[in-house]
């Protein structure tokens, strides 16, 4: 997460909701814009794009692959499971993606 790694992701999600979004929706859209850039490069085969991630990056990779048909392969690690029960953590809905079908135009 670079510089944002020092900021609590739940706080980021709360800020994003002030403008009618979720934090996860914002970073998935960033991932889709990265795919736009990759496809514009002459050294990238646009028909052979895959994504991967670890932890939060796995969530980004998984959702991007699910929402963008340009992604043909995905490898995720350490996103599901772990020691956190999301249903037991009150207010922890940072993985919620509203209106995901409307993201790609």
N, CA, C and O atoms as a Tinker XYZ file with bonds, in Angstrom:
   420  protein
     1  N      0.816000   -1.210000    0.000000    73     2
     2  CA     0.000000    0.000000    0.000000    64     1     3
     3  C      0.850000    1.260000    0.000000    63     2     4     5
     4  O      0.308000    2.366000   -0.003000    81     3
     5  N      2.164000    1.117000    0.004000    73     3     6
     6  CA     3.012000    2.299000   -0.054000    64     5     7
     7  C      2.779000    3.215000    1.128000    63     6     8     9
     8  O      2.731000    2.758000    2.270000    81     7
     9  N      2.632000    4.503000    0.867000    73     7    10
    10  CA     2.446000    5.472000    1.937000    64     9    11
    11  C      1.142000    5.262000    2.684000    63    10    12    13
    12  O      1.043000    5.604000    3.863000    81    11
    13  N      0.134000    4.704000    2.014000    73    11    14
    14  CA    -1.141000    4.464000    2.682000    64    13    15
    15  C     -1.060000    3.309000    3.664000    63    14    16    17
    16  O     -1.976000    3.116000    4.463000    81    15
    17  N      0.030000    2.531000    3.619000    73    15    18
    18  CA     0.202000    1.426000    4.546000    64    17    19
    19  C      0.244000    1.875000    5.993000    63    18    20    21
    20  O      0.003000    1.074000    6.896000    81    19
    21  N      0.546000    3.140000    6.227000    73    19    22
    22  CA     0.600000    3.681000    7.584000    64    21    23
    23  C     -0.774000    4.131000    8.086000    63    22    24    25
    24  O     -0.922000    4.495000    9.253000    81    23
    25  N     -1.782000    4.105000    7.200000    73    23    26
    26  CA    -3.119000    4.575000    7.545000    64    25    27
    27  C     -4.044000    3.373000    7.709000    63    26    28    29
    28  O     -3.991000    2.435000    6.914000    81    27
    29  N     -4.874000    3.395000    8.714000    73    27    30
    30  CA    -5.832000    2.331000    8.975000    64    29    31
    31  C     -6.822000    2.235000    7.808000    63    30    32    33
    32  O     -7.460000    3.226000    7.453000    81    31
    33  N     -6.949000    1.042000    7.211000    73    31    34
    34  CA    -7.827000    0.903000    6.042000    64    33    35
    35  C     -9.293000    1.144000    6.386000    63    34    36    37
    36  O    -10.069000    1.529000    5.512000    81    35
    37  N     -9.685000    0.930000    7.622000    73    35    38
    38  CA   -11.072000    1.220000    8.004000    64    37    39
    39  C    -11.312000    2.734000    7.985000    63    38    40    41
    40  O    -12.393000    3.188000    7.608000    81    39
    41  N    -10.311000    3.507000    8.387000    73    39    42
    42  CA   -10.419000    4.966000    8.293000    64    41    43
    43  C    -10.525000    5.402000    6.831000    63    42    44    45
    44  O    -11.318000    6.283000    6.498000    81    43
    45  N     -9.722000    4.782000    5.961000    73    43    46
    46  CA    -9.795000    5.113000    4.535000    64    45    47
    47  C    -11.178000    4.797000    3.976000    63    46    48    49
    48  O    -11.714000    5.556000    3.167000    81    47
    49  N    -11.755000    3.673000    4.409000    73    47    50
    50  CA   -13.086000    3.308000    3.942000    64    49    51
    51  C    -14.119000    4.331000    4.418000    63    50    52    53
    52  O    -15.021000    4.699000    3.665000    81    51
    53  N    -13.993000    4.784000    5.651000    73    51    54
    54  CA   -14.919000    5.800000    6.177000    64    53    55
    55  C    -14.831000    7.087000    5.381000    63    54    56    57
    56  O    -15.851000    7.720000    5.106000    81    55
    57  N    -13.621000    7.481000    5.008000    73    55    58
    58  CA   -13.438000    8.694000    4.204000    64    57    59
    59  C    -14.045000    8.508000    2.818000    63    58    60    61
    60  O    -14.722000    9.402000    2.310000    81    59
    61  N    -13.805000    7.346000    2.203000    73    59    62
    62  CA   -14.358000    7.091000    0.869000    64    61    63
    63  C    -15.879000    7.137000    0.884000    63    62    64    65
    64  O    -16.492000    7.593000   -0.081000    81    63
    65  N    -16.488000    6.675000    1.958000    73    63    66
    66  CA   -17.957000    6.671000    2.041000    64    65    67
    67  C    -18.528000    8.083000    2.106000    63    66    68    69
    68  O    -19.698000    8.295000    1.787000    81    67
    69  N    -17.715000    9.044000    2.513000    73    67    70
    70  CA   -18.177000   10.433000    2.520000    64    69    71
    71  C    -18.479000   10.933000    1.113000    63    70    72    73
    72  O    -19.268000   11.862000    0.938000    81    71
    73  N    -17.860000   10.324000    0.117000    73    71    74
    74  CA   -18.127000   10.711000   -1.267000    64    73    75
    75  C    -18.920000    9.627000   -2.009000    63    74    76    77
    76  O    -18.945000    9.594000   -3.239000    81    75
    77  N    -19.565000    8.743000   -1.239000    73    75    78
    78  CA   -20.467000    7.755000   -1.827000    64    77    79
    79  C    -19.787000    6.542000   -2.424000    63    78    80    81
    80  O    -20.342000    5.902000   -3.317000    81    79
    81  N    -18.597000    6.212000   -1.953000    73    79    82
    82  CA   -17.843000    5.077000   -2.473000    64    81    83
    83  C    -17.406000    4.191000   -1.312000    63    82    84    85
    84  O    -17.694000    4.482000   -0.151000    81    83
    85  N    -16.720000    3.124000   -1.636000    73    83    86
    86  CA   -16.001000    2.371000   -0.616000    64    85    87
    87  C    -14.533000    2.404000   -0.997000    63    86    88    89
    88  O    -14.174000    2.665000   -2.145000    81    87
    89  N    -13.711000    2.140000   -0.027000    73    87    90
    90  CA   -12.273000    2.126000   -0.258000    64    89    91
    91  C    -11.914000    1.029000   -1.256000    63    90    92    93
    92  O    -11.109000    1.261000   -2.158000    81    91
    93  N    -12.487000   -0.143000   -1.113000    73    91    94
    94  CA   -12.167000   -1.247000   -2.010000    64    93    95
    95  C    -12.578000   -0.915000   -3.447000    63    94    96    97
    96  O    -11.849000   -1.234000   -4.386000    81    95
    97  N    -13.731000   -0.280000   -3.624000    73    95    98
    98  CA   -14.157000    0.124000   -4.965000    64    97    99
    99  C    -13.117000    1.054000   -5.592000    63    98   100   101
   100  O    -12.802000    0.927000   -6.775000    81    99
   101  N    -12.594000    1.974000   -4.812000    73    99   102
   102  CA   -11.599000    2.918000   -5.332000    64   101   103
   103  C    -10.329000    2.215000   -5.777000    63   102   104   105
   104  O     -9.785000    2.536000   -6.834000    81   103
   105  N     -9.843000    1.255000   -4.984000    73   103   106
   106  CA    -8.590000    0.619000   -5.384000    64   105   107
   107  C     -8.808000   -0.378000   -6.530000    63   106   108   109
   108  O     -7.891000   -0.621000   -7.314000    81   107
   109  N     -9.998000   -0.951000   -6.634000    73   107   110
   110  CA   -10.283000   -1.826000   -7.779000    64   109   111
   111  C    -10.317000   -1.000000   -9.064000    63   110   112   113
   112  O     -9.796000   -1.431000  -10.093000    81   111
   113  N    -10.919000    0.166000   -9.009000    73   111   114
   114  CA   -10.922000    1.040000  -10.186000    64   113   115
   115  C     -9.501000    1.439000  -10.556000    63   114   116   117
   116  O     -9.185000    1.553000  -11.740000    81   115
   117  N     -8.638000    1.653000   -9.567000    73   115   118
   118  CA    -7.223000    1.923000   -9.857000    64   117   119
   119  C     -6.602000    0.737000  -10.590000    63   118   120   121
   120  O     -5.844000    0.921000  -11.542000    81   119
   121  N     -6.922000   -0.476000  -10.148000    73   119   122
   122  CA    -6.414000   -1.674000  -10.815000    64   121   123
   123  C     -6.883000   -1.760000  -12.263000    63   122   124   125
   124  O     -6.119000   -2.149000  -13.146000    81   123
   125  N     -8.121000   -1.403000  -12.501000    73   123   126
   126  CA    -8.653000   -1.432000  -13.869000    64   125   127
   127  C     -7.981000   -0.377000  -14.748000    63   126   128   129
   128  O     -7.761000   -0.606000  -15.937000    81   127
   129  N     -7.659000    0.769000  -14.167000    73   127   130
   130  CA    -6.931000    1.789000  -14.933000    64   129   131
   131  C     -5.514000    1.306000  -15.228000    63   130   132   133
   132  O     -4.955000    1.638000  -16.274000    81   131
   133  N     -4.927000    0.529000  -14.321000    73   131   134
   134  CA    -3.608000   -0.058000  -14.582000    64   133   135
   135  C     -3.692000   -1.031000  -15.753000    63   134   136   137
   136  O     -2.764000   -1.111000  -16.558000    81   135
   137  N     -4.798000   -1.771000  -15.855000    73   135   138
   138  CA    -4.992000   -2.659000  -16.999000    64   137   139
   139  C     -5.107000   -1.859000  -18.289000    63   138   140   141
   140  O     -4.579000   -2.277000  -19.320000    81   139
   141  N     -5.783000   -0.724000  -18.251000    73   139   142
   142  CA    -5.860000    0.154000  -19.427000    64   141   143
   143  C     -4.456000    0.528000  -19.885000    63   142   144   145
   144  O     -4.140000    0.469000  -21.073000    81   143
   145  N     -3.619000    0.915000  -18.923000    73   143   146
   146  CA    -2.252000    1.304000  -19.249000    64   145   147
   147  C     -1.477000    0.118000  -19.837000    63   146   148   149
   148  O     -0.792000    0.266000  -20.850000    81   147
   149  N     -1.581000   -1.043000  -19.212000    73   147   150
   150  CA    -0.878000   -2.226000  -19.719000    64   149   151
   151  C     -1.275000   -2.525000  -21.159000    63   150   152   153
   152  O     -0.424000   -2.825000  -21.996000    81   151
   153  N     -2.568000   -2.442000  -21.439000    73   151   154
   154  CA    -3.033000   -2.739000  -22.796000    64   153   155
   155  C     -2.513000   -1.737000  -23.820000    63   154   156   157
   156  O     -2.437000   -2.057000  -25.007000    81   155
   157  N     -2.160000   -0.557000  -23.394000    73   155   158
   158  CA    -1.666000    0.461000  -24.331000    64   157   159
   159  C     -0.189000    0.266000  -24.673000    63   158   160   161
   160  O      0.318000    0.889000  -25.606000    81   159
   161  N      0.493000   -0.585000  -23.934000    73   159   162
   162  CA     1.930000   -0.799000  -24.148000    64   161   163
   163  C      2.177000   -1.815000  -25.260000    63   162   164   165
   164  O      1.508000   -2.847000  -25.317000    81   163
   165  N      3.124000   -1.531000  -26.137000    73   163   166
   166  CA     3.402000   -2.453000  -27.242000    64   165   167
   167  C      4.062000   -3.755000  -26.786000    63   166   168   169
   168  O      4.014000   -4.749000  -27.511000    81   167
   169  N      4.672000   -3.770000  -25.609000    73   167   170
   170  CA     5.351000   -4.967000  -25.131000    64   169   171
   171  C      4.448000   -5.882000  -24.292000    63   170   172   173
   172  O      4.934000   -6.830000  -23.673000    81   171
   173  N      3.139000   -5.603000  -24.269000    73   171   174
   174  CA     2.186000   -6.414000  -23.508000    64   173   175
   175  C      1.187000   -7.042000  -24.469000    63   174   176   177
   176  O      0.590000   -6.358000  -25.301000    81   175
   177  N      1.015000   -8.337000  -24.342000    73   175   178
   178  CA    -0.011000   -9.043000  -25.125000    64   177   179
   179  C     -1.343000   -8.858000  -24.396000    63   178   180   181
   180  O     -1.520000   -9.412000  -23.311000    81   179
   181  N     -2.278000   -8.100000  -24.959000    73   179   182
   182  CA    -3.529000   -7.795000  -24.265000    64   181   183
   183  C     -4.423000   -9.023000  -24.053000    63   182   184   185
   184  O     -5.402000   -8.959000  -23.309000    81   183
   185  N     -4.091000  -10.117000  -24.695000    73   183   186
   186  CA    -4.883000  -11.336000  -24.553000    64   185   187
   187  C     -4.274000  -12.317000  -23.559000    63   186   188   189
   188  O     -4.733000  -13.453000  -23.440000    81   187
   189  N     -3.237000  -11.876000  -22.843000    73   187   190
   190  CA    -2.560000  -12.747000  -21.880000    64   189   191
   191  C     -2.269000  -11.986000  -20.596000    63   190   192   193
   192  O     -1.126000  -11.940000  -20.141000    81   191
   193  N     -3.293000  -11.394000  -20.017000    73   191   194
   194  CA    -3.116000  -10.600000  -18.802000    64   193   195
   195  C     -3.590000  -11.409000  -17.602000    63   194   196   197
   196  O     -4.679000  -11.982000  -17.609000    81   195
   197  N     -2.757000  -11.441000  -16.583000    73   195   198
   198  CA    -3.104000  -12.083000  -15.328000    64   197   199
   199  C     -2.785000  -11.142000  -14.182000    63   198   200   201
   200  O     -2.037000  -10.179000  -14.350000    81   199
   201  N     -3.349000  -11.420000  -13.024000    73   199   202
   202  CA    -3.095000  -10.606000  -11.836000    64   201   203
   203  C     -2.794000  -11.532000  -10.668000    63   202   204   205
   204  O     -3.221000  -12.686000  -10.649000    81   203
   205  N     -2.062000  -11.019000   -9.706000    73   203   206
   206  CA    -1.748000  -11.777000   -8.506000    64   205   207
   207  C     -1.652000  -10.825000   -7.334000    63   206   208   209
   208  O     -1.522000   -9.615000   -7.519000    81   207
   209  N     -1.715000  -11.363000   -6.135000    73   207   210
   210  CA    -1.595000  -10.521000   -4.961000    64   209   211
   211  C     -1.434000  -11.329000   -3.699000    63   210   212   213
   212  O     -1.690000  -12.533000   -3.670000    81   211
   213  N     -1.008000  -10.649000   -2.659000    73   211   214
   214  CA    -0.822000  -11.234000   -1.339000    64   213   215
   215  C     -1.574000  -10.376000   -0.336000    63   214   216   217
   216  O     -1.442000   -9.152000   -0.350000    81   215
   217  N     -2.360000  -10.998000    0.533000    73   215   218
   218  CA    -3.119000  -10.241000    1.520000    64   217   219
   219  C     -4.151000   -9.362000    0.842000    63   218   220   221
   220  O     -4.975000   -9.846000    0.066000    81   219
   221  N     -4.107000   -8.064000    1.136000    73   219   222
   222  CA    -5.040000   -7.128000    0.499000    64   221   223
   223  C     -4.874000   -7.140000   -1.014000    63   222   224   225
   224  O     -5.853000   -7.007000   -1.748000    81   223
   225  N     -3.645000   -7.297000   -1.481000    73   223   226
   226  CA    -3.404000   -7.385000   -2.917000    64   225   227
   227  C     -4.151000   -8.547000   -3.545000    63   226   228   229
   228  O     -4.540000   -8.482000   -4.711000    81   227
   229  N     -4.352000   -9.614000   -2.774000    73   227   230
   230  CA    -5.143000  -10.750000   -3.261000    64   229   231
   231  C     -6.595000  -10.358000   -3.455000    63   230   232   233
   232  O     -7.228000  -10.757000   -4.433000    81   231
   233  N     -7.123000   -9.576000   -2.524000    73   231   234
   234  CA    -8.495000   -9.104000   -2.681000    64   233   235
   235  C     -8.626000   -8.231000   -3.909000    63   234   236   237
   236  O     -9.579000   -8.362000   -4.677000    81   235
   237  N     -7.666000   -7.342000   -4.092000    73   235   238
   238  CA    -7.669000   -6.487000   -5.281000    64   237   239
   239  C     -7.588000   -7.329000   -6.547000    63   238   240   241
   240  O     -8.326000   -7.088000   -7.502000    81   239
   241  N     -6.695000   -8.314000   -6.560000    73   239   242
   242  CA    -6.548000   -9.178000   -7.736000    64   241   243
   243  C     -7.828000   -9.970000   -7.995000    63   242   244   245
   244  O     -8.280000  -10.063000   -9.136000    81   243
   245  N     -8.409000  -10.539000   -6.945000    73   243   246
   246  CA    -9.605000  -11.368000   -7.088000    64   245   247
   247  C    -10.786000  -10.559000   -7.635000    63   246   248   249
   248  O    -11.444000  -10.971000   -8.590000    81   247
   249  N    -11.040000   -9.414000   -7.021000    73   247   250
   250  CA   -12.172000   -8.605000   -7.470000    64   249   251
   251  C    -11.941000   -8.027000   -8.865000    63   250   252   253
   252  O    -12.871000   -7.953000   -9.668000    81   251
   253  N    -10.715000   -7.622000   -9.154000    73   251   254
   254  CA   -10.412000   -7.097000  -10.488000    64   253   255
   255  C    -10.645000   -8.177000  -11.537000    63   254   256   257
   256  O    -11.233000   -7.914000  -12.586000    81   255
   257  N    -10.182000   -9.396000  -11.251000    73   255   258
   258  CA   -10.389000  -10.507000  -12.197000    64   257   259
   259  C    -11.866000  -10.822000  -12.360000    63   258   260   261
   260  O    -12.311000  -11.156000  -13.458000    81   259
   261  N    -12.626000  -10.721000  -11.289000    73   259   262
   262  CA   -14.060000  -11.018000  -11.365000    64   261   263
   263  C    -14.823000   -9.952000  -12.135000    63   262   264   265
   264  O    -15.828000  -10.251000  -12.781000    81   263
   265  N    -14.357000   -8.716000  -12.071000    73   263   266
   266  CA   -15.095000   -7.606000  -12.658000    64   265   267
   267  C    -14.590000   -7.160000  -14.027000    63   266   268   269
   268  O    -15.258000   -6.388000  -14.715000    81   267
   269  N    -13.415000   -7.642000  -14.424000    73   267   270
   270  CA   -12.840000   -7.187000  -15.688000    64   269   271
   271  C    -12.467000   -8.392000  -16.540000    63   270   272   273
   272  O    -11.580000   -9.167000  -16.183000    81   271
   273  N    -13.144000   -8.540000  -17.656000    73   271   274
   274  CA   -12.960000   -9.716000  -18.509000    64   273   275
   275  C    -11.591000   -9.764000  -19.187000    63   274   276   277
   276  O    -11.234000  -10.787000  -19.771000    81   275
   277  N    -10.834000   -8.696000  -19.120000    73   275   278
   278  CA    -9.488000   -8.705000  -19.696000    64   277   279
   279  C     -8.524000   -9.578000  -18.897000    63   278   280   281
   280  O     -7.509000  -10.030000  -19.427000    81   279
   281  N     -8.836000   -9.814000  -17.632000    73   279   282
   282  CA    -7.981000  -10.634000  -16.780000    64   281   283
   283  C     -8.343000  -12.100000  -17.004000    63   282   284   285
   284  O     -9.474000  -12.517000  -16.751000    81   283
   285  N     -7.379000  -12.868000  -17.476000    73   283   286
   286  CA    -7.629000  -14.266000  -17.821000    64   285   287
   287  C     -7.101000  -15.243000  -16.786000    63   286   288   289
   288  O     -7.463000  -16.419000  -16.814000    81   287
   289  N     -6.259000  -14.787000  -15.878000    73   287   290
   290  CA    -5.718000  -15.664000  -14.835000    64   289   291
   291  C     -5.529000  -14.845000  -13.567000    63   290   292   293
   292  O     -5.187000  -13.664000  -13.619000    81   291
   293  N     -5.758000  -15.494000  -12.420000    73   291   294
   294  CA    -5.568000  -14.805000  -11.135000    64   293   295
   295  C     -4.990000  -15.799000  -10.133000    63   294   296   297
   296  O     -5.402000  -16.958000  -10.070000    81   295
   297  N     -4.030000  -15.318000   -9.355000    73   295   298
   298  CA    -3.453000  -16.111000   -8.272000    64   297   299
   299  C     -3.554000  -15.268000   -7.009000    63   298   300   301
   300  O     -3.048000  -14.146000   -6.958000    81   299
   301  N     -4.210000  -15.814000   -5.993000    73   299   302
   302  CA    -4.343000  -15.080000   -4.738000    64   301   303
   303  C     -3.722000  -15.892000   -3.613000    63   302   304   305
   304  O     -3.707000  -17.123000   -3.648000    81   303
   305  N     -3.210000  -15.180000   -2.614000    73   303   306
   306  CA    -2.626000  -15.831000   -1.459000    64   305   307
   307  C     -2.930000  -15.013000   -0.212000    63   306   308   309
   308  O     -2.767000  -13.793000   -0.199000    81   307
   309  N     -3.375000  -15.701000    0.833000    73   307   310
   310  CA    -3.576000  -15.103000    2.148000    64   309   311
   311  C     -4.665000  -14.022000    2.172000    63   310   312   313
   312  O     -4.513000  -12.993000    2.831000    81   311
   313  N     -5.739000  -14.260000    1.462000    73   311   314
   314  CA    -6.861000  -13.314000    1.529000    64   313   315
   315  C     -8.027000  -13.929000    2.294000    63   314   316   317
   316  O     -8.610000  -13.283000    3.165000    81   315
   317  N     -8.364000  -15.164000    1.975000    73   315   318
   318  CA    -9.434000  -15.856000    2.695000    64   317   319
   319  C     -8.839000  -16.552000    3.911000    63   318   320   321
   320  O     -7.655000  -16.889000    3.934000    81   319
   321  N     -9.657000  -16.755000    4.894000    73   319   322
   322  CA    -9.163000  -17.449000    6.083000    64   321   323
   323  C     -8.523000  -16.468000    7.035000    63   322   324   325
   324  O     -8.963000  -15.324000    7.153000    81   323
   325  N     -7.492000  -16.911000    7.707000    73   323   326
   326  CA    -6.829000  -16.043000    8.672000    64   325   327
   327  C     -7.585000  -16.020000    9.987000    63   326   328   329
   328  O     -8.497000  -16.820000   10.197000    81   327
   329  N     -7.220000  -15.126000   10.853000    73   327   330
   330  CA    -7.779000  -15.096000   12.190000    64   329   331
   331  C     -8.891000  -14.094000   12.400000    63   330   332   333
   332  O     -9.324000  -13.903000   13.536000    81   331
   333  N     -9.375000  -13.443000   11.345000    73   331   334
   334  CA   -10.405000  -12.424000   11.515000    64   333   335
   335  C    -11.730000  -12.941000   10.982000    63   334   336   337
   336  O    -11.823000  -13.366000    9.830000    81   335
   337  N    -12.752000  -12.902000   11.822000    73   335   338
   338  CA   -14.100000  -13.241000   11.383000    64   337   339
   339  C    -14.783000  -11.921000   11.037000    63   338   340   341
   340  O    -15.187000  -11.174000   11.928000    81   339
   341  N    -14.910000  -11.639000    9.748000    73   339   342
   342  CA   -15.447000  -10.340000    9.319000    64   341   343
   343  C    -16.858000  -10.087000    9.828000    63   342   344   345
   344  O    -17.253000   -8.936000   10.012000    81   343
   345  N    -17.622000  -11.153000   10.058000    73   343   346
   346  CA   -18.973000  -10.965000   10.573000    64   345   347
   347  C    -18.963000  -10.574000   12.042000    63   346   348   349
   348  O    -19.923000   -9.982000   12.536000    81   347
   349  N    -17.882000  -10.900000   12.741000    73   347   350
   350  CA   -17.798000  -10.587000   14.161000    64   349   351
   351  C    -17.192000   -9.210000   14.416000    63   350   352   353
   352  O    -17.290000   -8.694000   15.530000    81   351
   353  N    -16.576000   -8.614000   13.418000    73   351   354
   354  CA   -15.945000   -7.308000   13.584000    64   353   355
   355  C    -16.954000   -6.243000   13.187000    63   354   356   357
   356  O    -17.200000   -6.020000   12.001000    81   355
   357  N    -17.521000   -5.605000   14.154000    73   355   358
   358  CA   -18.563000   -4.614000   13.903000    64   357   359
   359  C    -18.035000   -3.460000   13.041000    63   358   360   361
   360  O    -16.996000   -2.871000   13.342000    81   359
   361  N    -18.752000   -3.157000   11.991000    73   359   362
   362  CA   -18.388000   -2.037000   11.130000    64   361   363
   363  C    -17.274000   -2.348000   10.148000    63   362   364   365
   364  O    -16.828000   -1.459000    9.422000    81   363
   365  N    -16.814000   -3.591000   10.112000    73   363   366
   366  CA   -15.711000   -3.943000    9.213000    64   365   367
   367  C    -16.306000   -4.421000    7.894000    63   366   368   369
   368  O    -16.488000   -5.619000    7.682000    81   367
   369  N    -16.603000   -3.484000    7.022000    73   367   370
   370  CA   -17.198000   -3.828000    5.731000    64   369   371
   371  C    -16.364000   -3.260000    4.597000    63   370   372   373
   372  O    -16.900000   -2.901000    3.548000    81   371
   373  N    -15.063000   -3.176000    4.800000    73   371   374
   374  CA   -14.206000   -2.525000    3.809000    64   373   375
   375  C    -14.116000   -3.325000    2.512000    63   374   376   377
   376  O    -13.662000   -2.786000    1.503000    81   375
   377  N    -14.533000   -4.593000    2.504000    73   375   378
   378  CA   -14.493000   -5.388000    1.285000    64   377   379
   379  C    -15.800000   -5.310000    0.500000    63   378   380   381
   380  O    -15.952000   -6.001000   -0.507000    81   379
   381  N    -16.726000   -4.497000    0.936000    73   379   382
   382  CA   -18.011000   -4.355000    0.265000    64   381   383
   383  C    -17.835000   -3.548000   -1.015000    63   382   384   385
   384  O    -17.210000   -2.488000   -1.006000    81   383
   385  N    -18.389000   -4.055000   -2.120000    73   383   386
   386  CA   -18.260000   -3.391000   -3.414000    64   385   387
   387  C    -19.667000   -3.064000   -3.935000    63   386   388   389
   388  O    -20.287000   -3.926000   -4.557000    81   387
   389  N    -20.189000   -1.863000   -3.707000    73   387   390
   390  CA   -21.531000   -1.540000   -4.190000    64   389   391
   391  C    -21.527000   -1.267000   -5.688000    63   390   392   393
   392  O    -20.560000   -0.728000   -6.226000    81   391
   393  N    -22.595000   -1.636000   -6.347000    73   391   394
   394  CA   -22.804000   -1.339000   -7.771000    64   393   395
   395  C    -21.608000   -1.726000   -8.619000    63   394   396   397
   396  O    -21.182000   -0.975000   -9.496000    81   395
   397  N    -21.070000   -2.913000   -8.348000    73   395   398
   398  CA   -19.832000   -3.308000   -9.043000    64   397   399
   399  C    -20.047000   -3.471000  -10.535000    63   398   400   401
   400  O    -19.104000   -3.286000  -11.304000    81   399
   401  N    -21.253000   -3.811000  -10.973000    73   399   402
   402  CA   -21.491000   -3.958000  -12.405000    64   401   403
   403  C    -21.402000   -2.646000  -13.156000    63   402   404   405
   404  O    -21.205000   -2.644000  -14.371000    81   403
   405  N    -21.543000   -1.530000  -12.458000    73   403   406
   406  CA   -21.512000   -0.227000  -13.110000    64   405   407
   407  C    -20.108000    0.364000  -13.178000    63   406   408   409
   408  O    -19.919000    1.450000  -13.725000    81   407
   409  N    -19.110000   -0.352000  -12.620000    73   407   410
   410  CA   -17.764000    0.200000  -12.584000    64   409   411
   411  C    -17.129000    0.283000  -13.960000    63   410   412   413
   412  O    -16.454000    1.267000  -14.266000    81   411
   413  N    -17.325000   -0.703000  -14.777000    73   411   414
   414  CA   -16.685000   -0.749000  -16.104000    64   413   415
   415  C    -17.627000   -0.142000  -17.128000    63   414   416   417
   416  O    -18.768000   -0.583000  -17.260000    81   415
   417  N    -17.162000    0.860000  -17.848000    73   415   418
   418  CA   -18.008000    1.466000  -18.878000    64   417   419
   419  C    -17.431000    1.271000  -20.246000    63   418   420
   420  O    -18.015000    1.718000  -21.233000    81   419
